[in-house]
Amino acid sequence: MPTIEEDLHTVADQERLLQFDTFSPETAWAIGNALRADAISRHAAMTFEIQIAARVLFACSTFNASASQDDWIRRKRNTVMRFGKSSYAVGLQLKLEGKDFAQRHEVSLADYAAHGGGFPIVLKGTGLVGTVVSSGLDQRTDHAMVVQALAGALGVEVPALG
């Protein structure tokens, strides 16, 4: 199992490589459908959301997804938008520092989640414009699924978590 530092380095590389020149509703549709197909192939009960500038471009749940996943999506989205990095990276950094999320950042756990699955949509030359969020599996898998879908949409290879 990799160390927290190794995972943080890998996630930083993913965030650096997974940036877009443009992002349209068609891009969201392609990424969302890739995520949905991945969840179905895993027989996983999951929920996904892609938003740009607070406008939802894609949202879906697979069969038997829990209603609570919508709240996880909202909380992970809030984390990505506030910190400008993946929700998994935020959680890993806190774990590395041995800090509590609510105390460290003075945020409500009712509104933020430092768990994997939320990833920033970054436009080159512009910055953070939205999020892709996955919920339903363990946080490492949620994160990896989003990374894989983004890498596929961009046609780039990115390092995977070890």
N, C-alpha and C positions, 0 to 999 in steps of 0.2 A: 504494500500500500504506500503510495507517495506521501511525502510530508505536506503539511499545510503550505509551507513556503513553495514547494514544487507546484502544488495545485494553483497557488496564487500567480506564479510565474506563467503557467500554462493559460490560465484564464485571461491574464493581461495580454498575452500574445493573441488569443482568440479575439478579444475586444479590439485590438489594433488591426487585425486582418479583416474582420467582418464589418466593414464600412461600405456604404453605398454611394454611388455617384448620383443616383436618383432612386426614389421609392414611390411607387404608385399603388393604387388599389389592386392592380393586376399582380404586382409583386407580392402584396399581402395575401392575395388569393392563392398564389402558387406556394408560398411558404406555409400558409395555413393548411392547405390540402396535403402537403408533404407531411406535416405534423400529424394530421388526422390519419393518413394512411399508415404512418409508423405506429400510432397508437392501436389501430385496428389490427395490424400484423402482430402486435404484442398481446392482443386480447386485453388491452388495458382500458379501464374506465377513466377517461381524462377530459380536461377542459383546456381550451386554448383561446387566447385573445391577442390580436395585433391592433395597436392603435398608433395613430400619428396625430400630434397636436390635439390631444384629448378627443379625437374622433375615432371611433371603433371602425376598422376596415374589415376585420374578420373576427368571428367568434363562433365557436362550436363546442359541443360536448359529444363524447362517444357514449355508446350504450352503457347504462348503469353508472354513469359519472355521478359523484356526490354533489349535492347542492352546495355543500361547504366549499367546494373548489372555486366557486365564483368569488368568495371572500378571500381565499388565498391569492387568486389572480389579482384582485384589487390591491391587496397589501403588498404583493411583490412588485406590481406596477408602480405603486407609490415609492417604494424603495429605489427602484431603478431611476425614476424621474428625479428624486431628491438627490441621490448620490452620483448619478451619471455613470454608473457601472452596473454590472450584473448583480442580481440579488445574491447569487452564490459567492461572488467576490466579497461583498459586504459582510456576509456571514463568516467566511473564512478569515477575513482580517480581524473581526471581533474575536473569533476563537483563538487566533494567534496571539492577540493582546490579552486574552483572558478577561474580556470585558462583556458586560451585559448590554444588549442593544438599546434598551429603553434608557438606561442610565447614561451610557456613553454619548448618545445622540439626543437625549431628551425628547424622544418620540414615543407615541403610544403604540403598544403592541397590537392594539385594536385596529390601527391604521397602517402598520408597516410590518414586513416580514423579511428577515435576513436568511431566507432559505432559497436554494437553487430553483431555477425555472424562469426567472425574469432576466431579459437581456436587452440592452439598449439598441435602438436603431439610430445609427449615427450616419449623417450625410457628410461626406468629405467637404471640407471648407465651410461647413455650417455648424456641425456638432449634433448634440442629442436632439432628436425630433420625435421619438416615440419608443415603443416597447413591443417585444414579442414575449408572451408569457405562457408557460405550461404548468399544469398542476395535475397531480394524480398518482405519480410514482415517487420514489425516494428522490430527494433533492438533487443528487448527483446525476441521476438518470434524466430528470426533468431538464436540467441544464444541458446535458449532452444532446438530448433530442433537439432542443432549440438551436444549439450550435451546428448540429449536422444539417438541419433544414436551411439555416442561413448560408452555410458554406455551399450547399447545393444550389441555392438561388444565385449566389455570386460566382459559382464555378471556381472556387478556390479551395485549396487544402489548408486545413488548420490543424495544429496539434490537438490530440485528444487527451483527456484526463487519463492518467495512468492507472 
